[in-house]
Amino acid sequence: MKSSSTIIKSAIDVLNIEISGIKLIKKTFDNNFVSAIKELSKVKGRVIITGIGKSGHIANKIASTMSSTGTPAQFCHSNEMSHGDLGVLSKKDVLIIISNSGNSSELKDTITFAKKNKIKTIGISSNVKSELMQSVNYPLLLSTAKEACAVGKAPTTSTTMTLVLGDAICVALMKLKKFKIEDYKKIHPGGVLGLSLMKVKDIMHIKNKLPIVSENSKMKNVIIEMTKKSFGHVGVIDKNKKIVGVITDGDLRRGLNAKFLDKLAKDIMTRKPKIISSDLPLLDALSIMNRNKITCLFISNNKSTRKPIGIIHIHDCLRLMQN
């Protein structure tokens, strides 16, 4: 049975071999690479990326990354391309074909179709003399590197190199197209990633949705406002419209007694509530709510006047995370 040190050494060997392969990718960044990126930046249709076997898995990931960084892309399995999926290709598209050997028989129909229909093609392979590299408009040659697998045959280093090259293509492309964080946010609205890109102002409730009462409001009016706005909170403002307190449904329950309805908002409000800016990242606002065990935050962009302009509820954030 192998010792722990032997297992760790095997893992480190894989790491070192693949790092050596990655360093060789610099040689791929030549005039063909530049021309390929420029061609991709001008595409009017989609980028269709195909491959078979391990190359197919890498092609799928590259297509996903490209789509999420501003260039519509689609993965098509090379076998499926020969059985009807060639119909997705048009002259407005650019076709990227990935094959380490460059001579996979499954690619021939796709290469022939692209030539016949004058579709621009980019090839990624480590075999400069292959049919693929001799046929495409922009051949991107990967240097031959030692595979990291124990018998030196299974695609390991080569697939890692292709994946990194794909990332380089996507990043160079998004920079050339001046793809900005605002563009990224539009196509990543859901989950924790979407939440991390958003600011408080992107989801805050404003204007007539704000639950606000004056400090001299009677409790009947406080209850009506809290019920109507459905946040379980109301903000309390003074005569200068400065937020000076907050009342929660918990405060109402704790304050219930025979003289409860005779009280004013200022009598039961929690003073000096936490106020945040509309430019605060949404995850930071969520952190403040969790840390202080509160479910709502009022927003003001002026620290001196503290005039409320919005409110967010923790449920707004949780809904985004679940999308």
Buried (B, 14 or more C-beta within 10 A) or exposed (E): EEEEEEEEEEEEEBEEBBEEBBEBBEEBBEEBBEEBBEBBBEBEBBBBBBBBBBBBBBBBBBBBBBBBBBBEBBBBBBEBBBEEBBEBBEEEBBBBBBBBBBBBEBBBBBBEBBEEEEBBBBBBBBBEEBBBBEBBBBBBBBBBBEBBEEEEEEBBBBBBBBBBBBBBBBBBBBEBBEBEEEBBBEEBBEEEEBBEBBBBBBBBBEEEEBBBBBBEBBBEBBBBBBEEBEBBBBBBBBEEEBBBBBBBBEBBEEBEEEEBEEBBBBBBBBEEBBBBBBEBBBBEBBEBBEEEEBBBBBBBBEEEEBBBBBBBBBEBBEEBBEE
